[in-house]
């Protein structure tokens, strides 16, 4: 898709905030005609910028071509503060407290490796961060999904204990 303009970005933000918003609500919120909002949504869906329900945005279309996974070792007294600090960084997409090696795992996005380095430095400046380990994603083979799990549960509604699927 060609460059997104401000209206496209505002529309994407509203769709992420409320994927079930009606076109008329979106047009009112954005101050545009209903037909304008509808045609923009169709174009964003057709070009793949918006996937699925409207919450899934193709980050590459926004110029964010790099995805990295950061494992962070944290001073445990500072865990809440580290999480609060990560919340302030716009490039942090998700954060999980983990077991095993490291204490916190987060997924970040960047426009390029220089932008990633800047994001990593921001993470390292958060009080309580001891060290980080970063892994770059090279290719997404299976995007985040819940459909197969829901299909299995729908077929066997009382069986939530199975840990593996049969081929």
ABEGO torsion letter per residue (X at the ends): XBBBBAAAAAAAAAAAABAABBAAAAAAAAGBBAAAAAAAAAAAAAAGABBEAGABBBAAAAGBABBBBBBBBBBAAAAAAAAAAAAABAABABBBBBBEBEABBBBBBBABAAAAAAAAAAAAABBGBABBBBBBBABBABBBBAAAAAAAAAABAABAABABBBX
